[in-house]
C-alpha cells in the first residue's frame, strides 16, 4: 500500500546544476508508484550559487 501523498524536505548547498534533474527524478518515482500528490521543499543551506 502506497501513501496518497509524500512530502520531501531537501537541504541544498551549491546544487544549482542538479536541482532540476533531482526534481524530475522525484516526480517520476512518485508517479511510477501511483502516489497521487507530493510536495518538495528545498532548504537553502547557505549556497553561494543560484540554488535558492
ZISULJO-V798777 format. One record per run of one state. SS is the DSSP state (H for helix, E for strand, C for the rest). FROM is the first residue (numbers start at 0). LEN is the number of residues. If there is no record, write none. Layout:
<<SS:FROM:LEN> <SS:FROM:LEN>>
This chain:
<<C:0:4> <E:4:8> <C:12:6> <H:18:14> <C:32:4> <E:36:8> <C:44:8>>
